[in-house]
Amino acid sequence: MLKRNEDAISSGAWCSLNRPDEAPEHADVVIFGIPYDKGVSYRSGASEAPRLLRHNTFTSTPFTERLQSMEDMKVYDLGDFEGERDIIFQEIQTQVEQLVRRGQKFTMIGGDHSVTIPVQRGVDAALDEEFGIIHIDAHLDMCEALYGDSLSHGSTERRATELENIPDSEALYFIGIRSIEPDEYDFMCKNKMNIKTAYDCYHEGMEAVASDCVQKMKRFKKVYLTFDIDALDPAYAAGTGTPQFGGLTSRMALDLLER
């Protein structure tokens, strides 16, 4: 069920850019949370992220690190999808399909990475054309199933390869990878994949990695980008559920996203 708490309906949220009194279709960006973390295989806690991130934006200002103003941007916070997985996953898919059909940009905040599955399914359902996925993460999330769960946080992009508008494994571009499961390794050996490990990011440079990603994804008019916080080294995000040393720095991540 979609719920709107006090922070979500406050004009002070999202650096005071939230417009709770305007219609969501008039917003430049729609934001919603999925506080679900029962798809994890290690540490939980990601379900707290939408509430905490939203609350932290009340003390931020609408200016970028380059001191550029975003004051004219209109944000609409839908709130959070809460409840049993099967129910909210269908609701999320329907909501995302509606957003994409009307050409609206959106940002989703998890939750563990399994919540990306219904979002990508919603994008797929809305489109009649192929699209690409940029996956920034410590892990490929290409497991057929993790501990018997095919909708786990480790199966996000394996489910993406089953989507109608994902033409092949090269429609996905992975950045920051530094861990792999046996069945993921087997899939990688049998399929062409775009993978830049964290090692590659350090030794080739973030600019070169970003340039290659942009070049490869140019084949698509539409691209979905998903960022798992464990792409960062645990020195910068120690609370992540599956920490993996040797990851990206905060500066590297900002430069990558900007490009």
Order of alpha helices (4+ residues) and beta strands (2+ residues): beta-alpha-beta-alpha-beta-alpha-beta-alpha-beta-alpha-beta-alpha-beta-alpha-alpha-beta-alpha
